[in-house]
Structures are given as C-alpha cells and as structure tokens.
Amino acid sequence: MVRMKKINILVVGLLLVFSAQSQNIDKLIKEKEVRRIETILAADDMQGRRTFTPGIEKAAAFIADEFKATGLKTLNNSGSYLQSFAMVRTKFLGTSGSFDGTALDKKDIVVVTTQANLSINETSGYEKITIGKTANLMSEARKLAGLKKNALVIVDTSFAKTFSGLTRLKSNLFKSDKSVIFVLSATNPTSYSIEAKHEITEMPLANVVGVLPGKSRPDEIVIFSGHYDHLGITSKDRNGNVVADSIFNGANDDAAGTTAMMVLAKYFKAVNNNERTLVFAAFTAEEVGGFGATYFSNQLDPAKVMAMFNLEMIGSESKWGKNSAFITGYDKTDMGKILQANLEGTDFTFYPDPYPAQNLFYRSDNATLARLGVPAHTISTTKIDTDPYYHKATDEIGTIDIDNMTRIIKAIALSARGIVSGKDTPTRVNTADLK
C-alpha cells in the first residue's frame, strides 16, 4: 500500500510538471507571433522568395534579423547568420590528355571541376582510384563527385556504353578547389597529363542558421529546419495554366515550416534548458534541387547530429483533422514513438506518413542527413495528393489555419523536450535500407 501511494504521488507529480510546461508554452508560443512571422514571409514584397532573386535575399535578411533579436549565436561563431556558398554552372569548352605518352580520346575523359582551367599530371598529387567491372559505376562516381579530394579515376572499359552518363555529374556543383577526372581506360598509367577548359558561372546562395549552444552536451546537435525559398513570380502554374496572380507566395510551402522553426527558436531560447546544442536552419534552393540542405549537411559530422526536425507545410489540417500531423519515414527510426510518448496527456497525435507513394521521406530537406544515418524526419500536415494550393499562386496567407498551426508548433516543442534535454536519443537510420 505504501509503495502504491509513492507511485501515485510520482504520477501526480509528473502530471503537475507536464501541466506547468503546457501552461508555460501557451505563454511563450502565441498565435499572434505565428501570424506576424508567417504574414511577413508570405507577403507580396517577398516576391515569392525564388532562388537567385532579390525576394529571397530580403527573406534571408528578415530571418537573420529575427535570429539576432532572439539571441541566437552564429554557426561556428562566424559572425553572420548567413551560411553563404555558391553553386557553379560549368560550360564545357574542351579537354585533352594522354596516358604513358599515348593520346586519349576526349570522349573517354569526363572532368568534374569548378575551375576554369585545369592542367595536371602524375606530379600533381591526385589520388589514383580504380572503378572495376564489378562495381556500380554511377554509385561510386557520385561519391567522388562531391569534390572533397583531387582524384584521377580509372574506369574499366566494360563501362564503355554508360561512361558518357558521367557527364551528368558536371551539373549543379558546389564551389570547390578539388577536381575529379574520370578516364575510361584498360591501363593504369605511370605517367599522364590531362587538360580541361570550362566557362564558369558562380551563383551565390545562402542558408540562414542560428545556434543555441547546449549546456552539458554541446557536441550533440539537434536540428530544427524549414526551407524559406519558393517559386517566385511566374505567369503559369505547374500545369502550364496562365494565372492572374503572378506571385507564388508559398505561404504553406514553406513559409509555414520556416515560421515554425523561428518560433521554436524563440521558445527554446526563452525556456533556456537545452542540454544539447540546437541548430535552427532556414534552407535555400529546396525547390530547385535541395542544394541548401545538401550544403549544410556536408558541413556537419553526422555522428554528432542526434535528430533533425524538418518542418514542411504545416499550415493546414491533416487528413485526421486538427491536433495531428504526420512524420515521414516513421518506420526508419523510433523518433516518432519518442515524440508521441512526450505528448502523453495531450490530445495531439503524430501519425506515420499516409502518402508512401509520394516518396516524401526522400523529397524534402531531411533526406541528405537521413542518408548519412541521422534520425532526420519531416513533419507535415498537407494532404499532398489533393492539396488545392500546392505550387500554385493561391498558396497565400488567407489559406493558412494559424490557430491549428500554432497548436502544431506547441506540440512539436513539447514532443521534442526529451531529445533536447538529452533524455531521449532516437535510433539511427539503417543506411543500407535507403534509396
């Protein structure tokens, strides 16, 4: 009987703590603030936040100012909330080369570089790598095309029919001082020379990143993210239909997710009890290939990232109605179960992704880190198969359910508290199962 009383006292105590947290969150996450940020991001003067336009630069400046006002630190103490980088567009002009004094056919050379002029030989310090006939050519080539090291790659002649496909690796490169040269050859040369010329166009981009350092576990990272770019200004929708309103405001896609991330930053800064380091990231260039998230992910040690909450299109009710959302890749880790357990006593429910045919786990900004084993998931509510506003000019502030969106943000904050405190650590993604 005494033990039962102790258990009852413990349960009551936990309920009181949870009730206090719920009351606290109502004071810190307010509908008025959610509406303010969402309205600014989705306004016409942001011009649809298209990549490489003044509109997205204005949005980036706004997010950075909010991070500063919140009191976040800059990533790696860089002094700027803008994580600037460049995509490089290369126009091939010509190449030549030889192995052991014998000229190579130019069609047997693919140079992946962001340098205008390249001239190397066996004294240039390039690592020599061989892709044999039993390898998966494209898979191995993609790993090397990240331009993290200088390499001369000898490709077995059994790949003669598919070798030209490696030219696809020359597109959408991040600026780098490294180059990778693929040569289709039956020989492994002692001496060689390769020359290549490209016309280089740099296209500047920037993520916006703020940091709340962890107290007792600063090397363990939890990420909250959303992409702040959208489609900009156009005269046609994705189906080619002429539209009267030419600004694609992207209120739900993804001003809603970006707003949630910014509100969560304010919340966690205010409660000031995060044992792990929290990183808040607004990604650029999601709509044109996920380049912002890819660049960001490449700057981190994935082993130090404990979890990623990627927030995408939470401005509408889910298929289950209010107080609900779904998590992509729910079965890949136990993160969803952890989040739901932290919501015990509330009326909010996280469900597995109900749209598996849409392949959403691989389509959003969580995918890069997930492929590296990080429990990185996207939280969303949109009925993606029937959403009437998706990638249309009608995705405006008037379509957003601010009340429900505020509830979702509160639920994410409460559900994340175990991970933020270090009490909960989700299992890792089994990378062998990923596409």
Secondary structure, 3 states (H helix, E strand, C coil): CHHHHHHHHHHHHHHHHHHHHHHHHHHHCCHHHHHHHHHHHCCHHHHHHECCCHHHHHHHHHHHHHHHHHCCEEHHHCCCCEEEEEEEEEEEEEEEEEECCEECCHHHEEEECCCCEEEEECCCCCEEEEECCCCCHHHHHHHHCCCCCCEEEEECHHHCCCHHHHHHHHCCEECCCCCEEEEECCCCCCCEEEEEEEEEEEEEEEEEEEEECCCCEEEEEEEEEEECCECEECCECCCCCECCCCEECCHHHHHHHHHHHHHHHHHHHHHCCCCEEEEEEEECCCCCCCHHHHHHHHCCCHHHEEEEEEECCCCCCECCECCEEEECCHHHCCHHHHHHHCCCCCCCEEEECCCHHHCHHHHCCCHHHHCCCCCEEEEECCCCCCCCCCCCCCCCHHHCCHHHHHHHHHHHHHHCHHHHHCCCCCCCCCHHHCC
